[in-house]
Amino acid sequence: MWELNDGQVETIIEGIYSRTDVVFVEVKATSPAKQWTKGHLESLKPLTNSVDLTHQNNRGENLLIGEVTIGLTLKNAKNKVLAQFWTLIFSNFIKTLAISFVMVILFEKLVARHLTAIAQHVSHNSWLCSESNLALQRTITTQPDHLDEIVSAVNLAKSTIQQKYNTLEAEIKYRKTIESELKENATKLLGANKEQAEFTYAISHDLKSPSNTISMLLAEIEIAEGDNFSDDGKEFLDMAKKTARRMQILVDDILQYSNTIDDGSNKKNVDLSRVAVEIIEDLRADIRDSSAEVSIGYLPTIQGIEIQLRMLLQNFLSNAIKFKRENIPPVIEIDSTVDHAEGITIVSIKDNGIGIPLQHRDRVFGLFKRLHTQTNYEGSGIGLALCRRIVINHKGTIQIKANADQGTIFVISLPVSS
Amino acid sequence: MSGLKIQNVVIIDDGYVDQLIYKKILLRTGLVGSVRGFELAEDALEFLREPDRPKIDVIFLDINMPRMDGFEFLETASIEFGDYFSVAVVVMLTTSLSDDDKKRASKFRMVVDYINKPLSEEIVVRVAKILETKQPF
């Protein structure tokens, strides 16, 4: 029989109970049955476990002498774990903060300030025009990194844009030059038109006036002497009056032409054949004096300005007579072909005169351009310039070809209808 | 013809031959007494300044002339003779086809007619009719 010492058991129970988290200790003795309890089970609902109390006797047998039950709560353990948890969190936070701070400083030092530099460089107004490239203040690394890539991309973009900008700038400069040239030419043109108007005015007096005077003189001669004239004389007087009249008409026509420069509105059907015959009539005196032989082939009716076309043919014919070779009577052929497919009339005026050297063939169409002195051949240098303008007015072209028999062939292409 | 209607005519025209013919035409109508011709407008002004000159019924005036043209003559005479000149009778006789000239001429009170050359007897008759209501200058 074992009797458990009360005092000892209670001391042990006290000792156990005083341990952290122990809320309940109970010892039960089997014989004699006795129970020691410390603490409560109900209120704290602890974890409980029971252990048998045994005693080994002299024969080595284990005898059950009682049972110990201990109740534990995890309240303190929980608090401990929580405390450890918060400590861990806080210390980690501090560490992260410290590392972040270092990272921010490093980032600022290594990256951000360069990005700011790039942004400042790019946002500057004149960066596209400036000569200097973007360069960052950093130690040179052998291996180019992302920042270097950005820098070279920015510089490449800049040089590309700069090239395009320079091209555009050159283009604008070129166009401005052209524009000012155009303005200048427009001013010149206005001046030329004014000059033309003054020229017209001068013609109205200087040409019209003498032709009027001649008409009046012829009328006076007829009144004073008409009855005394022979039949031939009367006929010549009549022809003279008609010629003077034609001269007045021509002067009026020139005025009208000058007044309708660049005005293609009064185009109508013109029978070139009739015009050519009338011109030969006008030039009869010259033709007779030079013993010229003029033949007119087929000439069509085309749409145009009659006075201009008349002046055109008349200039070519009178030139052909004027620029004859010495002692060789002029032989002049006017002919034409019609290219129906193209709607073009090709008029050719062929002479056997002195010809126009190849190197002067463009020059002769210039205003006041002459190849001869006034002593050899009189003239103003207006004729062929006028011809060219007339042909341009009719949207045609003029070419000079050499005649095989020495002389000139003028080839004029004119649209049949405008 | 019912006697002389235009006693004194002045022609201002730089064309000597034209003047000769105009004189012939004017006199042939039987309406004109005497014709004075001036090739320069300045000479005509000199004549108009003479105190004992005869009164002038009509001036035939060309526009395009050397030195002083027709318009300058009209302006100079207007300034020099003042209102007195405004009652004079001027007929423009010109080859100018310019509308501007015609408009410019019509602004002068004394210009009663604007004739494109040549002068004819019919025109002289027409001028004589206009002069019936006018006083010599």
Interface residues (C-beta under 8 A of the other chain):
Chain A: Y201 S204 H205 K208 S209 N212 T213 S215 M216 L217 E220 D252 L255
Chain B: G15 V17 D18 I21 K24 N64 T95 S96 L97 S98 K117 P118
